[in-house]
Amino acid sequence: MTALTFGYFLLRRPDDPTGPPVNLIAEAESSGPTQAVIWDRPTGAWTFRPDVAAAILWANPERHEIERVDRATAERQVAHFTTVPLPTETELTEICRQAT
């Protein structure tokens, strides 16, 4: 299985654009349908949620401050909203493939 490549987007509150991130979207870079993993607070897990990612990134971007970051920055910044580390790209790929 070849791992997907992901882009990482930190989400901040629009009323605190320089504050700590409140979530992160890992979106697979592809020409097909959106494949994305986000931190799901209710379940306490990294979860396949392309619907949420598309709504935040493309349909209603004004609802969050969105910053595209590299993988290393994403790994550091998730500590602001969870103690569960960002999955590796292989693990993110598996989360996406299990859901589709």
C-alpha positions in Angstrom: 0.0 0.0 0.0 1.4 3.4 -1.0 0.8 6.1 1.5 -1.1 9.1 0.4 0.5 12.6 0.7 -1.3 15.0 2.9 -1.6 18.8 3.3 -2.1 20.1 6.8 -4.4 22.9 7.8 -4.5 24.4 11.3 -7.8 25.9 12.4 -8.1 28.8 14.8 -11.0 30.8 16.1 -11.8 33.8 13.9 -12.0 36.0 17.0 -8.4 34.8 18.0 -6.5 34.4 14.7 -3.1 34.4 16.4 -4.2 32.1 19.3 -3.6 28.4 19.6 -5.2 26.1 17.0 -8.5 24.4 17.9 -8.2 21.6 15.4 -6.3 20.3 12.4 -7.3 18.9 9.0 -5.1 16.5 7.2 -6.3 16.5 3.6 -5.1 13.9 1.1 -3.6 15.5 -2.0 -5.5 13.9 -4.9 -7.5 14.7 -7.9 -10.4 12.6 -6.7 -13.0 13.1 -4.0 -11.9 14.8 -0.8 -10.2 12.5 1.7 -9.5 14.1 5.0 -8.9 13.3 8.7 -9.7 15.6 11.6 -9.5 15.4 15.4 -13.0 14.4 16.5 -13.5 15.7 20.0 -16.6 13.6 20.8 -14.9 10.3 20.0 -11.4 11.4 21.1 -9.9 10.0 17.9 -8.5 11.0 14.5 -11.4 10.4 12.2 -12.2 10.3 8.5 -14.4 13.3 7.9 -14.2 14.6 4.4 -17.6 16.3 4.7 -16.4 18.4 7.6 -13.1 19.2 5.9 -14.8 20.3 2.7 -17.2 22.5 4.6 -14.5 24.2 6.6 -11.9 24.5 3.9 -14.0 25.3 0.8 -17.6 26.0 1.6 -17.3 28.2 4.8 -13.7 29.3 5.2 -14.7 32.5 7.0 -15.8 30.5 10.0 -12.2 29.7 11.0 -8.8 31.2 10.5 -7.1 28.6 8.3 -3.3 28.2 8.0 -1.6 25.7 5.8 1.4 24.3 7.6 4.1 21.6 7.0 4.0 18.3 8.7 6.5 19.1 11.4 4.5 22.2 12.4 1.3 20.2 12.4 2.8 17.6 14.7 3.9 20.3 17.2 0.6 22.2 17.1 -1.8 19.4 17.8 -0.7 19.5 21.5 -2.8 22.6 21.8 -6.0 20.5 21.5 -5.2 16.8 22.1 -2.7 14.6 23.8 -3.1 12.0 21.0 -0.3 12.5 18.4 -1.0 13.2 14.8 -1.0 9.9 13.0 1.8 9.1 10.5 1.0 9.5 6.8 0.7 5.7 6.6 -1.8 5.7 9.5 -3.7 8.6 7.9 -3.8 6.7 4.7 -5.2 3.6 6.5 -7.9 5.7 8.2 -9.0 7.0 4.8 -8.9 3.6 3.1 -10.8 1.9 5.9 -13.6 4.5 5.6 -14.0 4.3 1.8 
